[in-house]
Amino acid sequence: MKTAVFAFCLGVMFAFAAGLPPREAPAADGPSFYYEMGNVHVQFEHEACGFKTLVVTYQIEFGDENQTRTITSYKPRIESTLFYSLTDHLIETQNTSPRSVHRVMLRAVQEALGNDIATDVVITEIQMIDS
């Protein structure tokens, strides 16, 4: 039974990783910088299997190295906005596709920081865990 659950989780992880959109090269006007944000855990009720937990490890991409202090100071606001947005999205749609999750995360981060600071959200790992 444990082997079957492990195989299922591994299959889900590979399915999510395969569906991630390709990354574009950095803009010609300067380098990109990345701020490691850690994980966000969102638990939601799934219609078929009870509760599920979505775990996303992510980074924020930004263009100006001087914005590191701004992102650090806004980190609690970013995390709370992101948690609320993902929770709302998963309750309404239960869509956990990488494209959908990325779109919601980018919108939430840009809402918290502004479009001029956060240029993208990079999902480094995404997992779905049965609770």
N, CA, C and O atoms as CSV, one atom per row, in Angstrom:
chain,resi,resn,atom,element,x,y,z
A,1,MET,N,N,0.822,-1.196,0.000
A,1,MET,CA,C,0.000,0.000,0.000
A,1,MET,C,C,0.867,1.261,0.000
A,1,MET,O,O,0.598,2.212,-0.734
A,2,LYS,N,N,1.929,1.253,0.850
A,2,LYS,CA,C,2.807,2.417,0.902
A,2,LYS,C,C,3.527,2.612,-0.426
A,2,LYS,O,O,3.746,3.744,-0.857
A,3,THR,N,N,3.889,1.522,-1.066
A,3,THR,CA,C,4.569,1.607,-2.358
A,3,THR,C,C,3.648,2.204,-3.409
A,3,THR,O,O,4.086,2.992,-4.247
A,4,ALA,N,N,2.382,1.835,-3.368
A,4,ALA,CA,C,1.417,2.372,-4.330
A,4,ALA,C,C,1.213,3.862,-4.111
A,4,ALA,O,O,1.131,4.621,-5.076
A,5,VAL,N,N,1.131,4.289,-2.865
A,5,VAL,CA,C,0.966,5.719,-2.560
A,5,VAL,C,C,2.197,6.488,-2.995
A,5,VAL,O,O,2.087,7.567,-3.578
A,6,PHE,N,N,3.384,5.931,-2.711
A,6,PHE,CA,C,4.621,6.582,-3.115
A,6,PHE,C,C,4.692,6.701,-4.632
A,6,PHE,O,O,5.056,7.757,-5.152
A,7,ALA,N,N,4.352,5.641,-5.344
A,7,ALA,CA,C,4.381,5.658,-6.813
A,7,ALA,C,C,3.387,6.678,-7.357
A,7,ALA,O,O,3.682,7.388,-8.318
A,8,PHE,N,N,2.211,6.749,-6.738
A,8,PHE,CA,C,1.211,7.728,-7.175
A,8,PHE,C,C,1.732,9.147,-6.976
A,8,PHE,O,O,1.628,9.977,-7.879
A,9,CYS,N,N,2.293,9.435,-5.797
A,9,CYS,CA,C,2.823,10.777,-5.523
A,9,CYS,C,C,3.957,11.124,-6.478
A,9,CYS,O,O,4.046,12.252,-6.961
A,10,LEU,N,N,4.822,10.154,-6.747
A,10,LEU,CA,C,5.919,10.382,-7.675
A,10,LEU,C,C,5.400,10.657,-9.081
A,10,LEU,O,O,5.912,11.533,-9.778
A,11,GLY,N,N,4.381,9.905,-9.493
A,11,GLY,CA,C,3.766,10.133,-10.806
A,11,GLY,C,C,3.130,11.497,-10.915
A,11,GLY,O,O,3.244,12.157,-11.947
A,12,VAL,N,N,2.454,11.932,-9.849
A,12,VAL,CA,C,1.838,13.267,-9.841
A,12,VAL,C,C,2.913,14.337,-9.926
A,12,VAL,O,O,2.759,15.321,-10.649
A,13,MET,N,N,4.005,14.148,-9.188
A,13,MET,CA,C,5.084,15.127,-9.204
A,13,MET,C,C,5.677,15.249,-10.612
A,13,MET,O,O,5.909,16.361,-11.086
A,14,PHE,N,N,5.924,14.122,-11.282
A,14,PHE,CA,C,6.470,14.169,-12.638
A,14,PHE,C,C,5.470,14.758,-13.624
A,14,PHE,O,O,5.859,15.452,-14.564
A,15,ALA,N,N,4.201,14.490,-13.420
A,15,ALA,CA,C,3.179,15.059,-14.309
A,15,ALA,C,C,3.151,16.569,-14.180
A,15,ALA,O,O,3.021,17.274,-15.181
A,16,PHE,N,N,3.271,17.080,-12.954
A,16,PHE,CA,C,3.300,18.527,-12.759
A,16,PHE,C,C,4.559,19.133,-13.367
A,16,PHE,O,O,4.499,20.176,-14.017
A,17,ALA,N,N,5.691,18.481,-13.157
A,17,ALA,CA,C,6.947,19.009,-13.672
A,17,ALA,C,C,6.947,19.047,-15.197
A,17,ALA,O,O,7.503,19.968,-15.795
A,18,ALA,N,N,6.332,18.061,-15.823
A,18,ALA,CA,C,6.287,18.019,-17.286
A,18,ALA,C,C,5.402,19.115,-17.852
A,18,ALA,O,O,5.598,19.543,-18.990
A,19,GLY,N,N,4.433,19.574,-17.076
A,19,GLY,CA,C,3.505,20.582,-17.562
A,19,GLY,C,C,3.932,22.010,-17.314
A,19,GLY,O,O,3.209,22.935,-17.685
A,20,LEU,N,N,5.099,22.224,-16.690
A,20,LEU,CA,C,5.548,23.587,-16.430
A,20,LEU,C,C,5.886,24.288,-17.740
A,20,LEU,O,O,6.474,23.684,-18.637
A,21,PRO,N,N,5.514,25.566,-17.852
A,21,PRO,CA,C,5.819,26.285,-19.087
A,21,PRO,C,C,7.319,26.521,-19.226
A,21,PRO,O,O,8.014,26.672,-18.221
A,22,PRO,N,N,7.827,26.554,-20.454
A,22,PRO,CA,C,9.261,26.786,-20.648
A,22,PRO,C,C,9.640,28.196,-20.209
A,22,PRO,O,O,8.846,29.129,-20.329
A,23,ARG,N,N,10.854,28.340,-19.702
A,23,ARG,CA,C,11.347,29.636,-19.247
A,23,ARG,C,C,11.952,30.386,-20.420
A,23,ARG,O,O,12.630,29.800,-21.264
A,24,GLU,N,N,11.703,31.682,-20.464
A,24,GLU,CA,C,12.289,32.524,-21.495
A,24,GLU,C,C,13.650,33.030,-21.018
A,24,GLU,O,O,13.933,33.062,-19.821
A,25,ALA,N,N,14.473,33.420,-21.968
A,25,ALA,CA,C,15.768,33.996,-21.624
A,25,ALA,C,C,15.561,35.360,-20.978
A,25,ALA,O,O,14.571,36.032,-21.270
A,26,PRO,N,N,16.473,35.784,-20.106
A,26,PRO,CA,C,16.352,37.108,-19.494
A,26,PRO,C,C,16.337,38.209,-20.539
A,26,PRO,O,O,16.909,38.065,-21.620
A,27,ALA,N,N,15.688,39.293,-20.212
A,27,ALA,CA,C,15.607,40.426,-21.135
A,27,ALA,C,C,17.004,40.979,-21.401
A,27,ALA,O,O,17.905,40.872,-20.569
A,28,ALA,N,N,17.157,41.566,-22.573
A,28,ALA,CA,C,18.470,42.069,-22.983
A,28,ALA,C,C,18.893,43.297,-22.192
A,28,ALA,O,O,20.067,43.664,-22.219
A,29,ASP,N,N,17.957,43.949,-21.482
A,29,ASP,CA,C,18.285,45.191,-20.790
A,29,ASP,C,C,18.995,44.973,-19.458
A,29,ASP,O,O,19.392,45.954,-18.830
A,30,GLY,N,N,19.170,43.761,-19.005
A,30,GLY,CA,C,19.895,43.537,-17.763
A,30,GLY,C,C,19.667,42.145,-17.210
A,30,GLY,O,O,18.832,41.392,-17.712
A,31,PRO,N,N,20.415,41.811,-16.174
A,31,PRO,CA,C,20.292,40.473,-15.590
A,31,PRO,C,C,19.038,40.345,-14.730
A,31,PRO,O,O,18.438,41.337,-14.316
A,32,SER,N,N,18.668,39.112,-14.479
A,32,SER,CA,C,17.568,38.819,-13.569
A,32,SER,C,C,18.139,38.307,-12.259
A,32,SER,O,O,19.181,37.652,-12.229
A,33,PHE,N,N,17.436,38.618,-11.175
A,33,PHE,CA,C,17.812,38.155,-9.853
A,33,PHE,C,C,16.648,37.353,-9.298
A,33,PHE,O,O,15.494,37.575,-9.665
A,34,TYR,N,N,16.961,36.419,-8.413
A,34,TYR,CA,C,15.940,35.528,-7.875
A,34,TYR,C,C,15.985,35.557,-6.354
A,34,TYR,O,O,17.055,35.468,-5.750
A,35,TYR,N,N,14.813,35.681,-5.743
A,35,TYR,CA,C,14.682,35.698,-4.288
A,35,TYR,C,C,13.974,34.409,-3.872
A,35,TYR,O,O,12.824,34.179,-4.245
A,36,GLU,N,N,14.655,33.583,-3.108
A,36,GLU,CA,C,14.096,32.307,-2.648
A,36,GLU,C,C,13.045,32.583,-1.576
A,36,GLU,O,O,13.343,33.162,-0.531
A,37,MET,N,N,11.816,32.162,-1.850
A,37,MET,CA,C,10.711,32.410,-0.919
A,37,MET,C,C,10.388,31.197,-0.051
A,37,MET,O,O,9.710,31.341,0.965
A,38,GLY,N,N,10.847,30.030,-0.418
A,38,GLY,CA,C,10.528,28.839,0.369
A,38,GLY,C,C,9.279,28.158,-0.159
A,38,GLY,O,O,9.050,28.112,-1.368
A,39,ASN,N,N,8.465,27.626,0.757
A,39,ASN,CA,C,7.274,26.863,0.386
A,39,ASN,C,C,6.006,27.584,0.783
A,39,ASN,O,O,5.979,28.375,1.727
A,40,VAL,N,N,4.962,27.290,0.038
A,40,VAL,CA,C,3.611,27.661,0.454
A,40,VAL,C,C,2.809,26.358,0.463
A,40,VAL,O,O,2.852,25.586,-0.495
A,41,HIS,N,N,2.083,26.126,1.551
A,41,HIS,CA,C,1.261,24.928,1.725
A,41,HIS,C,C,-0.192,25.364,1.759
A,41,HIS,O,O,-0.573,26.195,2.583
A,42,VAL,N,N,-0.997,24.815,0.879
A,42,VAL,CA,C,-2.420,25.151,0.837
A,42,VAL,C,C,-3.218,23.857,0.876
A,42,VAL,O,O,-3.059,22.985,0.021
A,43,GLN,N,N,-4.073,23.748,1.876
A,43,GLN,CA,C,-4.917,22.558,1.995
A,43,GLN,C,C,-6.317,22.921,1.513
A,43,GLN,O,O,-6.849,23.980,1.845
A,44,PHE,N,N,-6.904,22.021,0.722
A,44,PHE,CA,C,-8.250,22.266,0.216
A,44,PHE,C,C,-9.001,20.951,0.135
A,44,PHE,O,O,-8.399,19.878,0.096
A,45,GLU,N,N,-10.312,21.044,0.112
A,45,GLU,CA,C,-11.141,19.852,0.046
A,45,GLU,C,C,-11.349,19.474,-1.409
A,45,GLU,O,O,-11.836,20.271,-2.210
A,46,HIS,N,N,-10.977,18.262,-1.734
A,46,HIS,CA,C,-11.121,17.753,-3.091
A,46,HIS,C,C,-12.377,16.903,-3.146
A,46,HIS,O,O,-12.627,16.103,-2.245
A,47,GLU,N,N,-13.159,17.067,-4.181
A,47,GLU,CA,C,-14.451,16.389,-4.268
A,47,GLU,C,C,-14.343,14.869,-4.280
A,47,GLU,O,O,-15.269,14.193,-3.831
A,48,ALA,N,N,-13.243,14.311,-4.781
A,48,ALA,CA,C,-13.143,12.857,-4.891
A,48,ALA,C,C,-12.393,12.198,-3.731
A,48,ALA,O,O,-12.679,11.052,-3.384
A,49,CYS,N,N,-11.451,12.900,-3.138
A,49,CYS,CA,C,-10.533,12.224,-2.202
A,49,CYS,C,C,-10.436,12.884,-0.829
A,49,CYS,O,O,-9.456,12.636,-0.128
A,50,GLY,N,N,-11.354,13.677,-0.421
A,50,GLY,CA,C,-11.215,14.347,0.868
A,50,GLY,C,C,-10.297,15.549,0.748
A,50,GLY,O,O,-10.404,16.323,-0.203
A,51,PHE,N,N,-9.397,15.709,1.705
A,51,PHE,CA,C,-8.502,16.862,1.703
A,51,PHE,C,C,-7.199,16.553,0.977
A,51,PHE,O,O,-6.674,15.443,1.053
A,52,LYS,N,N,-6.690,17.561,0.273
A,52,LYS,CA,C,-5.395,17.487,-0.398
A,52,LYS,C,C,-4.591,18.718,0.009
A,52,LYS,O,O,-5.150,19.753,0.370
A,53,THR,N,N,-3.292,18.586,-0.055
A,53,THR,CA,C,-2.405,19.701,0.250
A,53,THR,C,C,-1.522,19.951,-0.965
A,53,THR,O,O,-0.852,19.044,-1.459
A,54,LEU,N,N,-1.531,21.185,-1.436
A,54,LEU,CA,C,-0.655,21.605,-2.524
A,54,LEU,C,C,0.557,22.285,-1.896
A,54,LEU,O,O,0.409,23.231,-1.123
A,55,VAL,N,N,1.742,21.811,-2.223
A,55,VAL,CA,C,2.988,22.372,-1.711
A,55,VAL,C,C,3.771,22.906,-2.900
A,55,VAL,O,O,4.099,22.162,-3.824
A,56,VAL,N,N,4.068,24.202,-2.869
A,56,VAL,CA,C,4.777,24.842,-3.977
A,56,VAL,C,C,6.023,25.533,-3.428
A,56,VAL,O,O,5.936,26.353,-2.514
A,57,THR,N,N,7.176,25.198,-3.988
A,57,THR,CA,C,8.426,25.888,-3.679
A,57,THR,C,C,8.666,26.864,-4.825
A,57,THR,O,O,8.571,26.495,-5.996
A,58,TYR,N,N,8.974,28.105,-4.482
A,58,TYR,CA,C,9.041,29.120,-5.536
A,58,TYR,C,C,10.065,30.202,-5.233
A,58,TYR,O,O,10.533,30.355,-4.105
A,59,GLN,N,N,10.393,30.939,-6.275
A,59,GLN,CA,C,11.282,32.090,-6.200
A,59,GLN,C,C,10.607,33.254,-6.917
A,59,GLN,O,O,9.779,33.063,-7.807
A,60,ILE,N,N,10.977,34.449,-6.514
A,60,ILE,CA,C,10.495,35.646,-7.203
A,60,ILE,C,C,11.630,36.172,-8.071
A,60,ILE,O,O,12.754,36.360,-7.606
A,61,GLU,N,N,11.316,36.404,-9.331
A,61,GLU,CA,C,12.296,36.971,-10.260
A,61,GLU,C,C,12.109,38.478,-10.282
A,61,GLU,O,O,10.987,38.975,-10.373
A,62,PHE,N,N,13.221,39.201,-10.198
A,62,PHE,CA,C,13.169,40.660,-10.249
A,62,PHE,C,C,14.392,41.176,-10.984
A,62,PHE,O,O,15.384,40.459,-11.111
A,63,GLY,N,N,14.338,42.407,-11.468
A,63,GLY,CA,C,15.375,42.919,-12.350
A,63,GLY,C,C,16.405,43.822,-11.718
A,63,GLY,O,O,17.455,44.058,-12.314
A,64,ASP,N,N,16.139,44.342,-10.513
A,64,ASP,CA,C,17.053,45.285,-9.882
A,64,ASP,C,C,17.535,44.713,-8.556
A,64,ASP,O,O,16.729,44.445,-7.665
A,65,GLU,N,N,18.825,44.527,-8.425
A,65,GLU,CA,C,19.395,43.923,-7.216
A,65,GLU,C,C,19.064,44.744,-5.966
A,65,GLU,O,O,19.029,44.196,-4.864
A,66,ASN,N,N,18.826,46.021,-6.119
A,66,ASN,CA,C,18.499,46.883,-4.980
A,66,ASN,C,C,17.119,46.597,-4.397
A,66,ASN,O,O,16.797,47.085,-3.314
A,67,GLN,N,N,16.306,45.821,-5.092
A,67,GLN,CA,C,14.962,45.505,-4.610
A,67,GLN,C,C,14.941,44.353,-3.592
A,67,GLN,O,O,13.880,44.013,-3.068
A,68,THR,N,N,16.090,43.762,-3.316
A,68,THR,CA,C,16.151,42.644,-2.365
A,68,THR,C,C,15.603,43.055,-1.001
A,68,THR,O,O,14.854,42.298,-0.383
A,69,ARG,N,N,15.963,44.233,-0.531
A,69,ARG,CA,C,15.463,44.698,0.780
A,69,ARG,C,C,13.955,44.906,0.758
A,69,ARG,O,O,13.273,44.623,1.742
A,70,THR,N,N,13.439,45.395,-0.351
A,70,THR,CA,C,11.997,45.592,-0.473
A,70,THR,C,C,11.268,44.259,-0.399
A,70,THR,O,O,10.272,44.127,0.311
A,71,ILE,N,N,11.765,43.280,-1.131
A,71,ILE,CA,C,11.128,41.962,-1.124
A,71,ILE,C,C,11.212,41.338,0.266
A,71,ILE,O,O,10.251,40.727,0.732
A,72,THR,N,N,12.350,41.491,0.924
A,72,THR,CA,C,12.509,40.960,2.282
A,72,THR,C,C,11.506,41.598,3.238
A,72,THR,O,O,10.902,40.906,4.057
A,73,SER,N,N,11.330,42.889,3.140
A,73,SER,CA,C,10.407,43.569,4.060
A,73,SER,C,C,8.941,43.261,3.747
A,73,SER,O,O,8.094,43.298,4.640
A,74,TYR,N,N,8.647,42.959,2.496
A,74,TYR,CA,C,7.271,42.639,2.099
A,74,TYR,C,C,6.966,41.137,2.133
A,74,TYR,O,O,5.861,40.726,1.779
A,75,LYS,N,N,7.924,40.323,2.551
A,75,LYS,CA,C,7.753,38.867,2.508
A,75,LYS,C,C,6.495,38.389,3.251
A,75,LYS,O,O,5.773,37.559,2.699
A,76,PRO,N,N,6.193,38.862,4.464
A,76,PRO,CA,C,4.950,38.417,5.120
A,76,PRO,C,C,3.689,38.776,4.324
A,76,PRO,O,O,2.744,37.989,4.257
A,77,ARG,N,N,3.685,39.956,3.731
A,77,ARG,CA,C,2.536,40.370,2.921
A,77,ARG,C,C,2.419,39.512,1.663
A,77,ARG,O,O,1.317,39.121,1.279
A,78,ILE,N,N,3.548,39.221,1.025
A,78,ILE,CA,C,3.554,38.377,-0.171
A,78,ILE,C,C,3.004,36.999,0.167
A,78,ILE,O,O,2.153,36.470,-0.548
A,79,GLU,N,N,3.494,36.420,1.262
A,79,GLU,CA,C,3.063,35.079,1.656
A,79,GLU,C,C,1.573,35.029,1.980
A,79,GLU,O,O,0.887,34.085,1.589
A,80,SER,N,N,1.067,36.034,2.690
A,80,SER,CA,C,-0.358,36.017,3.038
A,80,SER,C,C,-1.236,36.244,1.808
A,80,SER,O,O,-2.278,35.603,1.669
A,81,THR,N,N,-0.831,37.140,0.920
A,81,THR,CA,C,-1.589,37.377,-0.310
A,81,THR,C,C,-1.586,36.130,-1.187
A,81,THR,O,O,-2.607,35.760,-1.765
A,82,LEU,N,N,-0.433,35.495,-1.276
A,82,LEU,CA,C,-0.301,34.281,-2.073
A,82,LEU,C,C,-1.144,33.150,-1.494
A,82,LEU,O,O,-1.833,32.449,-2.235
A,83,PHE,N,N,-1.094,32.968,-0.183
A,83,PHE,CA,C,-1.880,31.911,0.464
A,83,PHE,C,C,-3.373,32.135,0.235
A,83,PHE,O,O,-4.098,31.199,-0.101
A,84,TYR,N,N,-3.828,33.362,0.413
A,84,TYR,CA,C,-5.245,33.666,0.203
A,84,TYR,C,C,-5.645,33.414,-1.254
A,84,TYR,O,O,-6.681,32.802,-1.515
A,85,SER,N,N,-4.836,33.879,-2.192
A,85,SER,CA,C,-5.167,33.731,-3.615
A,85,SER,C,C,-5.204,32.271,-4.038
A,85,SER,O,O,-6.117,31.850,-4.748
A,86,LEU,N,N,-4.213,31.496,-3.604
A,86,LEU,CA,C,-4.195,30.073,-3.962
A,86,LEU,C,C,-5.340,29.310,-3.302
A,86,LEU,O,O,-5.960,28.452,-3.932
A,87,THR,N,N,-5.619,29.614,-2.050
A,87,THR,CA,C,-6.729,28.955,-1.360
A,87,THR,C,C,-8.043,29.242,-2.070
A,87,THR,O,O,-8.832,28.330,-2.319
A,88,ASP,N,N,-8.278,30.502,-2.394
A,88,ASP,CA,C,-9.498,30.892,-3.092
A,88,ASP,C,C,-9.602,30.192,-4.448
A,88,ASP,O,O,-10.664,29.689,-4.817
A,89,HIS,N,N,-8.498,30.166,-5.180
A,89,HIS,CA,C,-8.469,29.517,-6.497
A,89,HIS,C,C,-8.769,28.021,-6.392
A,89,HIS,O,O,-9.561,27.490,-7.171
A,90,LEU,N,N,-8.136,27.342,-5.429
A,90,LEU,CA,C,-8.322,25.897,-5.297
A,90,LEU,C,C,-9.707,25.531,-4.790
A,90,LEU,O,O,-10.244,24.491,-5.173
A,91,ILE,N,N,-10.290,26.350,-3.949
A,91,ILE,CA,C,-11.651,26.085,-3.481
A,91,ILE,C,C,-12.645,26.246,-4.625
A,91,ILE,O,O,-13.575,25.453,-4.768
A,92,GLU,N,N,-12.441,27.278,-5.434
A,92,GLU,CA,C,-13.377,27.550,-6.528
A,92,GLU,C,C,-13.217,26.579,-7.694
A,92,GLU,O,O,-14.209,26.067,-8.212
A,93,THR,N,N,-11.976,26.321,-8.112
A,93,THR,CA,C,-11.780,25.566,-9.355
A,93,THR,C,C,-11.182,24.178,-9.163
A,93,THR,O,O,-11.389,23.305,-10.006
A,94,GLN,N,N,-10.451,23.951,-8.087
A,94,GLN,CA,C,-9.704,22.720,-7.841
A,94,GLN,C,C,-8.735,22.407,-8.978
A,94,GLN,O,O,-8.358,21.252,-9.178
A,95,ASN,N,N,-8.338,23.428,-9.716
A,95,ASN,CA,C,-7.399,23.278,-10.822
A,95,ASN,C,C,-5.979,23.424,-10.285
A,95,ASN,O,O,-5.573,24.516,-9.889
A,96,THR,N,N,-5.226,22.328,-10.272
A,96,THR,CA,C,-3.866,22.349,-9.756
A,96,THR,C,C,-2.824,22.229,-10.863
A,96,THR,O,O,-1.682,21.855,-10.600
A,97,SER,N,N,-3.207,22.541,-12.095
A,97,SER,CA,C,-2.235,22.470,-13.189
A,97,SER,C,C,-1.145,23.518,-12.952
A,97,SER,O,O,-1.427,24.594,-12.425
A,98,PRO,N,N,0.085,23.214,-13.336
A,98,PRO,CA,C,1.178,24.159,-13.123
A,98,PRO,C,C,0.933,25.531,-13.758
A,98,PRO,O,O,1.295,26.553,-13.175
A,99,ARG,N,N,0.331,25.560,-14.926
A,99,ARG,CA,C,0.050,26.857,-15.578
A,99,ARG,C,C,-0.938,27.675,-14.761
A,99,ARG,O,O,-0.762,28.880,-14.582
A,100,SER,N,N,-1.959,27.022,-14.276
A,100,SER,CA,C,-2.974,27.708,-13.478
A,100,SER,C,C,-2.385,28.217,-12.166
A,100,SER,O,O,-2.627,29.357,-11.771
A,101,VAL,N,N,-1.612,27.368,-11.494
A,101,VAL,CA,C,-0.991,27.756,-10.221
A,101,VAL,C,C,-0.013,28.899,-10.448
A,101,VAL,O,O,0.021,29.849,-9.666
A,102,HIS,N,N,0.787,28.819,-11.517
A,102,HIS,CA,C,1.742,29.887,-11.833
A,102,HIS,C,C,1.018,31.217,-12.073
A,102,HIS,O,O,1.442,32.257,-11.570
A,103,ARG,N,N,-0.058,31.179,-12.831
A,103,ARG,CA,C,-0.812,32.407,-13.137
A,103,ARG,C,C,-1.343,33.052,-11.854
A,103,ARG,O,O,-1.230,34.265,-11.676
A,104,VAL,N,N,-1.916,32.252,-10.969
A,104,VAL,CA,C,-2.453,32.775,-9.708
A,104,VAL,C,C,-1.327,33.336,-8.837
A,104,VAL,O,O,-1.470,34.398,-8.230
A,105,MET,N,N,-0.215,32.614,-8.782
A,105,MET,CA,C,0.912,33.066,-7.960
A,105,MET,C,C,1.510,34.371,-8.485
A,105,MET,O,O,1.804,35.273,-7.701
A,106,LEU,N,N,1.692,34.477,-9.782
A,106,LEU,CA,C,2.254,35.697,-10.360
A,106,LEU,C,C,1.347,36.887,-10.088
A,106,LEU,O,O,1.818,37.962,-9.718
A,107,ARG,N,N,0.056,36.695,-10.271
A,107,ARG,CA,C,-0.893,37.777,-10.007
A,107,ARG,C,C,-0.836,38.211,-8.540
A,107,ARG,O,O,-0.863,39.407,-8.251
A,108,ALA,N,N,-0.756,37.250,-7.613
A,108,ALA,CA,C,-0.724,37.565,-6.182
A,108,ALA,C,C,0.570,38.286,-5.792
A,108,ALA,O,O,0.540,39.252,-5.029
A,109,VAL,N,N,1.701,37.815,-6.318
A,109,VAL,CA,C,2.982,38.444,-5.995
A,109,VAL,C,C,3.040,39.855,-6.559
A,109,VAL,O,O,3.518,40.771,-5.889
A,110,GLN,N,N,2.558,40.040,-7.786
A,110,GLN,CA,C,2.560,41.386,-8.363
A,110,GLN,C,C,1.567,42.302,-7.658
A,110,GLN,O,O,1.772,43.515,-7.614
A,111,GLU,N,N,0.502,41.742,-7.109
A,111,GLU,CA,C,-0.434,42.544,-6.315
A,111,GLU,C,C,0.241,43.022,-5.032
A,111,GLU,O,O,0.034,44.158,-4.607
A,112,ALA,N,N,1.034,42.171,-4.425
A,112,ALA,CA,C,1.702,42.520,-3.171
A,112,ALA,C,C,2.895,43.453,-3.382
A,112,ALA,O,O,3.120,44.360,-2.581
A,113,LEU,N,N,3.659,43.236,-4.454
A,113,LEU,CA,C,4.886,44.004,-4.686
A,113,LEU,C,C,4.762,45.082,-5.752
A,113,LEU,O,O,5.408,46.126,-5.664
A,114,GLY,N,N,3.948,44.834,-6.739
A,114,GLY,CA,C,3.854,45.729,-7.887
A,114,GLY,C,C,4.510,45.104,-9.100
A,114,GLY,O,O,5.462,44.334,-8.971
A,115,ASN,N,N,4.007,45.429,-10.273
A,115,ASN,CA,C,4.531,44.876,-11.527
A,115,ASN,C,C,5.960,45.327,-11.802
A,115,ASN,O,O,6.718,44.622,-12.468
A,116,ASP,N,N,6.329,46.500,-11.293
A,116,ASP,CA,C,7.654,47.031,-11.574
A,116,ASP,C,C,8.755,46.319,-10.791
A,116,ASP,O,O,9.923,46.401,-11.169
A,117,ILE,N,N,8.408,45.623,-9.708
A,117,ILE,CA,C,9.419,44.907,-8.920
A,117,ILE,C,C,9.472,43.439,-9.309
A,117,ILE,O,O,10.531,42.932,-9.678
A,118,ALA,N,N,8.341,42.754,-9.229
A,118,ALA,CA,C,8.291,41.315,-9.519
A,118,ALA,C,C,8.017,41.110,-11.002
A,118,ALA,O,O,6.954,41.477,-11.502
A,119,THR,N,N,8.990,40.517,-11.706
A,119,THR,CA,C,8.794,40.277,-13.126
A,119,THR,C,C,8.217,38.896,-13.401
A,119,THR,O,O,7.550,38.691,-14.415
A,120,ASP,N,N,8.475,37.937,-12.492
A,120,ASP,CA,C,7.939,36.587,-12.678
A,120,ASP,C,C,8.039,35.818,-11.369
A,120,ASP,O,O,8.731,36.222,-10.434
A,121,VAL,N,N,7.330,34.705,-11.333
A,121,VAL,CA,C,7.424,33.744,-10.240
A,121,VAL,C,C,7.935,32.446,-10.855
A,121,VAL,O,O,7.383,31.956,-11.841
A,122,VAL,N,N,8.985,31.898,-10.271
A,122,VAL,CA,C,9.576,30.667,-10.768
A,122,VAL,C,C,9.209,29.547,-9.798
A,122,VAL,O,O,9.617,29.567,-8.636
A,123,ILE,N,N,8.445,28.579,-10.274
A,123,ILE,CA,C,8.086,27.424,-9.457
A,123,ILE,C,C,9.207,26.404,-9.598
A,123,ILE,O,O,9.466,25.897,-10.689
A,124,THR,N,N,9.866,26.111,-8.486
A,124,THR,CA,C,10.969,25.146,-8.532
A,124,THR,C,C,10.529,23.737,-8.184
A,124,THR,O,O,11.179,22.767,-8.575
A,125,GLU,N,N,9.426,23.616,-7.449
A,125,GLU,CA,C,8.900,22.296,-7.120
A,125,GLU,C,C,7.418,22.446,-6.775
A,125,GLU,O,O,7.005,23.413,-6.135
A,126,ILE,N,N,6.641,21.474,-7.212
A,126,ILE,CA,C,5.207,21.467,-6.905
A,126,ILE,C,C,4.810,20.031,-6.577
A,126,ILE,O,O,5.158,19.097,-7.299
A,127,GLN,N,N,4.070,19.871,-5.466
A,127,GLN,CA,C,3.668,18.542,-5.016
A,127,GLN,C,C,2.207,18.574,-4.603
A,127,GLN,O,O,1.701,19.595,-4.138
A,128,MET,N,N,1.542,17.448,-4.778
A,128,MET,CA,C,0.182,17.273,-4.297
A,128,MET,C,C,0.205,16.122,-3.293
A,128,MET,O,O,0.622,15.012,-3.624
A,129,ILE,N,N,-0.238,16.385,-2.083
A,129,ILE,CA,C,-0.180,15.396,-1.022
A,129,ILE,C,C,-1.618,15.112,-0.557
A,129,ILE,O,O,-2.383,16.036,-0.281
A,130,ASP,N,N,-1.968,13.835,-0.475
A,130,ASP,CA,C,-3.265,13.463,0.083
A,130,ASP,C,C,-3.186,13.587,1.596
A,130,ASP,O,O,-2.263,13.073,2.229
A,131,SER,N,N,-4.160,14.271,2.162
A,131,SER,CA,C,-4.135,14.479,3.624
A,131,SER,C,C,-5.029,13.499,4.327
A,131,SER,O,O,-5.132,13.526,5.553
